[in-house]
Amino acid sequence: MVWNPGYGGSPEAASAPNPTLQGWLLSKGYALAGSTAAEGGWAVKGLIGNQPALLELIRSELGEPDSVIAWGSSMGGLTAVANMEAHRQLFDAALPLCGSVAGAVPMLNGSLDGAFVLKMLLAPGDERLELVDVRDEPTRQAAFREVLDEAQATPAGRARIALAATVAQLPVWTQRGMPAPSPRDYAAQQQQLYAAFMFGVISPRQPLEERAGGNFSWNTGVDYARSLTQSGQSQMVRSLYAEAGLSLTEDLRVVGSAERISADPAAVAYMQANATPAGDIDGPVLSLHETGDTAPTVAQAGTYAERVRQNGDNPLLREAFVDRPGHCNFADAEVAAMVTTLQERLDTGRWANLATPGVLNRLADRISSADGLGRGGSFASFQPPKMLRPERSPGNW
């Protein structure tokens, strides 16, 4: 198993998410390896590029493995599925955890949508709120925080935050330790969106643009009224607008008439390669997501599944979900159940009902009882939405 680290992780290479899982996997007969990239940060290119040398080292030290699984969390989950396409002969399967499996381009376009709507409605003339071509990330972050907090103090501001968060596809249950808001408790839902907005929408853009050589995001041709309608959360937004005495139609007109942003084709091509997977796979992929994740949102799973289906590879993919907020906060027994399930798929050549919530829950229970791993919550049946903007390049929106 080859571990891929998340964004902003330790500069030291790791071979598992934590020492407990590392010990458990070694006790089950796995060889574990991992790498890091010298440049750090959005190190997708380096991580993908160093896999052949890493696997050659493994073979020289340990011999030929029965199978090789790429796995990782967050950005590392993306890298794991990207390796399935970049190095088809090296990897037999992938296990992405909380991964941005649909890739960098749609993920950052979704963030741009939320930031764009927020700025156009709350502070269109504030030059500190850099949307793209970012030159001062700390000032940008502080300015968005300031505008966001000021808006949250008024009904009109709260309604507009809800609209911006909704077109960015943030879920309405985002905060660990808090119960899920009831379906019609729009005030509580909005509070959760506000609490997640900075992490889920205003993520650091400058380091990625520097690596890509320019701006890789665009919103030319985007109909934000349509995005709202298709979001599944339009009733919440409409209710908050009505409560604030605001015209949603007028705000959508303001956003719709604002000058749009075009992308640098070379920067888009870089982020496609590093990485925006096409969903063209030759071996099994089993992914795990929290339904209330905000970076990436669970809609990434829906878009990746659609790409895999379009390539005719749907029989190879299974996606599992735990119904809770958080990012990469999986219990050890949950991850161990996923590893065991993927291994059985490799051994038998078929999924059958291996990756269903009931089977995964029973397996996690057994592992927790037998091996003392933390159990966590429950796997749940969930149908992820697709991203509102699943495109991989400009011109196909």
Wavefront OBJ file of the C-alpha trace (Angstrom):
o trace
v 0.000 0.000 0.000
v 1.443 3.337 -1.115
v 0.284 6.285 0.997
v -0.281 9.746 -0.528
v -0.314 12.716 1.889
v -2.844 15.531 1.998
v -2.269 19.197 1.238
v -0.088 21.008 3.734
v 0.890 17.861 5.607
v 4.211 16.997 7.200
v 7.309 17.320 4.985
v 8.324 13.873 6.238
v 7.039 10.905 4.254
v 4.473 8.690 5.984
v 3.161 5.237 5.151
v -0.287 5.367 6.813
v -2.684 7.926 8.314
v -1.504 7.222 11.877
v 0.659 4.795 13.881
v -2.308 2.691 15.020
v -3.405 1.891 11.485
v 0.194 1.431 10.448
v 0.656 -1.232 13.113
v -2.635 -2.930 12.271
v -1.806 -3.116 8.554
v 1.661 -4.501 9.200
v 0.127 -7.162 11.429
v -2.123 -8.191 8.524
v 0.802 -8.738 6.167
v 0.848 -5.505 4.219
v 4.029 -3.800 3.176
v 3.625 -0.040 3.566
v 5.367 2.732 1.678
v 4.917 6.434 1.179
v 6.547 9.415 -0.388
v 6.526 13.149 -0.192
v 7.437 15.808 -2.734
v 10.300 18.225 -2.321
v 8.192 21.274 -3.170
v 5.406 20.671 -0.627
v 2.003 22.333 -0.857
v -0.048 21.298 -3.911
v 2.542 18.651 -4.659
v 0.399 16.534 -6.960
v 2.856 16.641 -9.848
v 5.752 15.548 -7.647
v 3.768 12.820 -5.925
v 2.560 11.322 -9.199
v 5.985 11.652 -10.734
v 7.911 9.872 -7.977
v 5.726 6.746 -7.855
v 7.710 4.667 -10.394
v 10.965 5.225 -8.498
v 9.283 4.437 -5.175
v 7.799 1.192 -6.476
v 11.115 0.187 -8.031
v 12.723 0.645 -4.620
v 10.010 -1.499 -3.009
v 10.578 -4.289 -5.512
v 14.344 -4.166 -5.081
v 14.006 -4.430 -1.283
v 10.999 -6.727 -0.857
v 10.391 -8.477 -4.146
v 7.259 -8.462 -6.304
v 4.081 -7.686 -4.324
v 0.865 -9.601 -4.936
v -0.897 -6.297 -5.591
v -0.270 -2.590 -5.149
v -2.896 -0.233 -3.711
v -2.634 3.548 -3.985
v -4.306 5.277 -1.061
v -4.338 8.670 0.609
v -6.464 11.364 2.196
v -7.770 14.680 0.849
v -5.263 15.792 -1.827
v -3.685 12.372 -1.350
v -7.015 10.761 -2.211
v -6.971 12.698 -5.461
v -3.400 11.603 -6.090
v -4.356 7.991 -5.427
v -6.990 7.934 -8.188
v -4.774 10.030 -10.466
v -2.084 7.361 -10.121
v -4.563 4.784 -11.429
v -4.647 6.739 -14.687
v -1.040 7.962 -14.829
v 0.602 4.614 -13.923
v -1.785 1.911 -15.097
v 0.846 -0.825 -14.995
v 1.994 -0.017 -11.468
v -1.229 0.113 -9.434
v -3.910 -2.532 -9.106
v -6.430 -0.586 -7.011
v -7.035 2.704 -5.203
v -8.505 3.636 -1.812
v -9.089 7.405 -1.676
v -10.206 8.759 1.709
v -12.035 12.117 1.758
v -10.412 12.729 -1.620
v -11.069 15.450 -4.169
v -11.527 12.614 -6.642
v -13.160 14.756 -9.362
v -10.072 16.899 -9.342
v -8.633 20.338 -9.008
v -10.418 22.141 -11.834
v -14.062 21.680 -10.764
v -13.125 21.960 -7.080
v -11.564 25.385 -7.530
v -14.280 26.519 -9.935
v -16.811 25.777 -7.198
v -14.771 27.864 -4.770
v -14.593 30.692 -7.298
v -18.385 30.620 -7.673
v -18.951 31.073 -3.943
v -16.324 33.798 -3.605
v -17.590 35.597 -6.731
v -21.206 35.738 -5.521
v -20.157 36.871 -2.044
v -17.981 39.673 -3.380
v -20.432 40.912 -6.015
v -23.237 41.173 -3.451
v -21.351 42.383 -0.389
v -18.196 44.233 -1.436
v -17.853 44.523 -5.219
v -15.388 47.415 -5.005
v -13.112 45.963 -2.350
v -9.883 45.191 -4.190
v -8.578 43.192 -1.240
v -11.054 40.430 -2.133
v -8.905 38.944 -4.867
v -10.808 36.262 -6.745
v -8.049 35.061 -9.081
v -4.495 36.102 -9.962
v -3.938 36.430 -6.226
v -0.950 38.507 -5.162
v -1.476 38.792 -1.400
v -3.035 35.681 0.105
v -2.904 36.748 3.784
v -4.619 40.073 3.037
v -7.173 38.293 0.862
v -7.996 35.809 3.605
v -8.315 38.521 6.255
v -10.503 40.684 4.018
v -12.913 37.869 3.184
v -13.104 37.027 6.898
v -13.934 40.651 7.700
v -16.653 40.923 5.058
v -18.109 37.557 6.000
v -18.305 38.348 9.715
v -19.855 41.754 9.137
v -22.491 40.263 6.817
v -23.402 37.533 9.296
v -24.632 40.212 11.723
v -27.610 41.189 9.531
v -30.519 39.253 7.967
v -29.582 40.553 4.500
v -25.969 39.500 4.937
v -26.953 36.055 6.180
v -29.183 35.522 3.154
v -26.383 36.487 0.782
v -23.883 34.230 2.543
v -26.381 31.391 2.135
v -26.665 32.077 -1.597
v -22.875 32.188 -2.047
v -22.349 29.009 -0.031
v -25.115 27.229 -1.915
v -23.680 27.861 -5.382
v -20.367 26.568 -3.969
v -22.300 23.420 -2.923
v -21.409 23.513 0.750
v -23.560 21.105 2.768
v -25.864 22.430 5.499
v -24.373 20.167 8.203
v -20.705 21.072 8.487
v -19.760 21.367 12.162
v -18.509 18.457 14.223
v -20.092 18.073 17.640
v -23.320 19.745 16.546
v -26.534 17.952 15.561
v -27.744 18.045 11.991
v -30.133 20.977 11.441
v -33.716 19.923 10.827
v -34.854 20.136 7.189
v -36.748 23.411 7.681
v -34.512 25.062 10.262
v -33.022 27.443 7.735
v -31.415 29.677 10.359
v -29.436 26.739 11.734
v -28.501 25.622 8.229
v -27.262 29.114 7.396
v -25.175 29.190 10.582
v -23.459 25.987 9.484
v -22.775 27.426 6.034
v -21.281 30.558 7.555
v -19.081 28.521 9.901
v -17.688 26.497 6.978
v -17.356 29.268 4.404
v -13.728 30.251 4.885
v -12.442 26.668 4.896
v -14.752 25.450 2.147
v -14.713 28.412 -0.248
v -11.873 30.833 0.488
v -9.138 28.255 0.332
v -5.590 29.446 -0.461
v -5.346 30.102 -4.189
v -2.055 31.964 -4.600
v 0.267 28.965 -4.089
v -1.690 26.912 -6.630
v -1.719 29.693 -9.205
v 2.027 30.159 -8.818
v 2.555 26.458 -9.435
v 0.191 26.408 -12.425
v 1.655 29.568 -13.923
v -1.613 31.516 -13.909
v -5.329 31.437 -13.202
v -6.984 28.061 -13.784
v -10.564 29.030 -12.831
v -13.351 30.658 -14.827
v -17.042 31.497 -14.622
v -17.726 32.611 -18.174
v -21.168 31.469 -19.221
v -22.261 30.377 -15.738
v -25.944 30.947 -14.959
v -26.070 31.379 -11.191
v -29.853 31.339 -11.119
v -29.704 27.891 -12.671
v -27.016 26.857 -10.191
v -29.307 27.844 -7.332
v -32.226 25.920 -8.811
v -30.112 22.798 -9.254
v -28.419 23.019 -5.856
v -31.123 21.270 -3.843
v -30.985 24.109 -1.293
v -32.929 26.813 -3.114
v -35.846 26.769 -0.656
v -33.508 27.608 2.210
v -32.043 30.536 0.275
v -35.451 31.818 -0.822
v -36.767 31.665 2.739
v -33.834 33.636 4.120
v -34.194 36.255 1.383
v -37.900 36.638 2.128
v -37.204 36.962 5.853
v -34.630 39.697 5.122
v -36.996 41.552 2.761
v -34.513 41.218 -0.086
v -35.179 40.537 -3.757
v -33.431 37.335 -4.762
v -34.271 38.102 -8.378
v -32.458 41.435 -8.162
v -29.399 39.936 -6.475
v -29.189 37.236 -9.142
v -29.437 39.971 -11.764
v -26.538 41.821 -10.115
v -24.423 38.677 -10.072
v -25.445 37.774 -13.609
v -24.442 41.168 -14.995
v -21.064 41.285 -13.229
v -17.931 40.998 -15.350
v -16.881 37.371 -15.634
v -13.499 35.727 -15.219
v -11.624 33.811 -17.908
v -8.933 31.222 -17.298
v -5.402 30.902 -18.640
v -5.513 27.784 -20.894
v -1.973 26.769 -19.951
v -2.810 26.961 -16.241
v -5.966 24.912 -16.798
v -3.923 22.287 -18.638
v -1.517 22.116 -15.695
v -4.352 21.562 -13.227
v -5.933 18.972 -15.494
v -2.681 17.036 -15.421
v -2.066 17.678 -11.717
v -4.774 16.566 -11.340
v -8.321 16.366 -12.686
v -8.990 12.660 -13.268
v -10.959 11.559 -16.305
v -12.414 8.517 -14.515
v -10.752 6.054 -16.907
v -9.646 3.165 -14.688
v -8.478 -0.422 -15.162
v -8.685 -1.641 -11.569
v -11.073 -1.348 -8.608
v -11.482 1.936 -6.752
v -13.208 2.136 -3.352
v -13.661 5.643 -1.942
v -14.806 6.900 1.452
v -16.396 10.301 2.092
v -18.120 12.207 4.875
v -21.433 13.624 3.683
v -20.736 16.896 5.512
v -17.232 17.454 4.130
v -16.631 20.961 2.791
v -13.188 20.701 1.160
v -13.803 18.743 -0.938
v -17.574 18.589 -0.933
v -19.229 15.206 -1.303
v -20.436 16.251 -4.770
v -16.922 15.319 -5.911
v -17.949 11.691 -5.443
v -20.991 12.131 -7.674
v -18.987 13.725 -10.464
v -16.203 11.127 -10.302
v -18.765 8.328 -10.461
v -20.354 9.930 -13.523
v -16.981 10.146 -15.273
v -16.233 6.513 -14.487
v -19.672 5.534 -15.824
v -19.106 7.494 -19.032
v -15.890 5.533 -19.560
v -17.755 2.249 -19.143
v -15.855 1.418 -15.948
v -18.724 1.654 -13.476
v -18.379 -2.027 -12.398
v -14.931 -1.177 -10.994
v -16.064 1.648 -8.692
v -17.719 1.604 -5.299
v -18.210 4.635 -3.041
v -18.898 4.486 0.700
v -20.176 7.241 2.981
v -20.420 8.089 6.661
v -23.217 10.549 7.404
v -21.511 13.223 9.477
v -19.649 16.512 9.071
v -15.894 16.815 9.036
v -12.892 16.374 6.788
v -10.892 13.138 6.955
v -12.046 12.376 10.511
v -12.475 8.646 10.002
v -12.249 6.133 12.812
v -9.524 3.517 12.513
v -12.023 0.643 12.282
v -13.801 2.423 9.414
v -10.566 2.685 7.435
v -9.595 -0.894 8.310
v -12.973 -2.110 7.033
v -12.373 -0.276 3.763
v -8.915 -1.813 3.345
v -10.271 -5.295 4.098
v -13.119 -4.829 1.619
v -10.866 -3.635 -1.178
v -8.495 -6.525 -0.548
v -11.357 -9.009 -0.821
v -12.373 -7.391 -4.107
v -8.826 -7.875 -5.372
v -8.729 -11.490 -4.173
v -12.113 -12.520 -5.569
v -12.402 -10.277 -8.610
v -15.952 -9.231 -7.725
v -17.716 -6.756 -5.475
v -20.963 -8.653 -4.811
v -22.342 -6.830 -1.730
v -18.951 -6.158 -0.149
v -19.152 -2.363 -0.111
v -22.742 -1.959 1.074
v -23.320 -0.017 4.324
v -24.626 -3.018 6.257
v -21.697 -5.249 5.340
v -19.169 -2.488 6.044
v -20.742 -1.760 9.429
v -20.624 -5.420 10.474
v -17.031 -5.694 9.301
v -15.992 -2.544 11.199
v -17.720 -3.914 14.316
v -15.772 -7.173 14.065
v -12.450 -5.416 13.518
v -13.074 -3.042 16.412
v -13.980 -5.906 18.724
v -11.129 -8.191 17.680
v -8.328 -5.679 17.287
v -9.330 -2.782 19.536
v -9.547 -0.139 16.812
v -11.779 2.881 17.378
v -15.197 2.293 15.838
v -16.551 5.763 15.019
v -20.006 6.102 13.502
v -21.896 4.165 10.866
v -21.613 3.716 7.147
v -24.786 5.005 5.511
v -26.690 4.761 2.261
v -26.194 8.014 0.379
v -26.583 9.168 -3.205
v -24.064 11.948 -3.801
v -25.040 14.811 -6.084
v -22.905 15.747 -9.034
v -21.011 19.001 -9.001
v -22.897 21.948 -10.437
v -19.883 22.583 -12.649
v -18.219 19.253 -13.380
v -16.347 20.495 -16.442
v -12.638 19.831 -16.843
v -11.947 22.693 -19.292
v -13.548 25.979 -20.412
v -16.141 25.848 -23.146
v -18.166 22.831 -22.058
v -20.348 24.452 -19.387
l 1 2 3 4 5 6 7 8 9 10 11 12 13 14 15 16 17 18 19 20 21 22 23 24 25 26 27 28 29 30 31 32 33 34 35 36 37 38 39 40 41 42 43 44 45 46 47 48 49 50 51 52 53 54 55 56 57 58 59 60 61 62 63 64 65 66 67 68 69 70 71 72 73 74 75 76 77 78 79 80 81 82 83 84 85 86 87 88 89 90 91 92 93 94 95 96 97 98 99 100 101 102 103 104 105 106 107 108 109 110 111 112 113 114 115 116 117 118 119 120 121 122 123 124 125 126 127 128 129 130 131 132 133 134 135 136 137 138 139 140 141 142 143 144 145 146 147 148 149 150 151 152 153 154 155 156 157 158 159 160 161 162 163 164 165 166 167 168 169 170 171 172 173 174 175 176 177 178 179 180 181 182 183 184 185 186 187 188 189 190 191 192 193 194 195 196 197 198 199 200 201 202 203 204 205 206 207 208 209 210 211 212 213 214 215 216 217 218 219 220 221 222 223 224 225 226 227 228 229 230 231 232 233 234 235 236 237 238 239 240 241 242 243 244 245 246 247 248 249 250 251 252 253 254 255 256 257 258 259 260 261 262 263 264 265 266 267 268 269 270 271 272 273 274 275 276 277 278 279 280 281 282 283 284 285 286 287 288 289 290 291 292 293 294 295 296 297 298 299 300 301 302 303 304 305 306 307 308 309 310 311 312 313 314 315 316 317 318 319 320 321 322 323 324 325 326 327 328 329 330 331 332 333 334 335 336 337 338 339 340 341 342 343 344 345 346 347 348 349 350 351 352 353 354 355 356 357 358 359 360 361 362 363 364 365 366 367 368 369 370 371 372 373 374 375 376 377 378 379 380 381 382 383 384 385 386 387 388 389 390 391 392 393 394 395 396 397
